[in-house]
Amino acid sequence: MKKILNKYFEQLKSEQQIFLNYLKAKFPVFHNSNFFFRDLHYGIKGYFEKKGKKISYSGSQELAGKFAEYLEEQGIFVKTSEKTWKVDFPEFVTTVQGDPL
């Protein structure tokens, strides 16, 4: 992994809560929901672009793979298939019930 991608990876780890909240604002991320690799990929790309940092498509894809592994190690992502995870993050539990009718 290139030096800049390692720097971005360390930044994602140190800003994990901020990044996860960014993802939740941009994508349907809830506790026990499915989350897909491409959403993580585009989430990472958008996150750094919003901060004014350029990251290539392939670089953000590589970073998404590495960060997904990290989130698996943290127990936040539970792998269900090659590019899909279940989100195990109780902070993202939905508290408002839907319309029962």
Secondary structure, 3 states (H helix, E strand, C coil): CCHHHHHHHHHHHHCHHHHHHHHHHHCCCCCCCEEEHHHHHHHHHHHHHHCCCCCCHHHHHHHHHHHHHHHHHHCCEEEEECCEEEECCHHHCCCCCCCCC
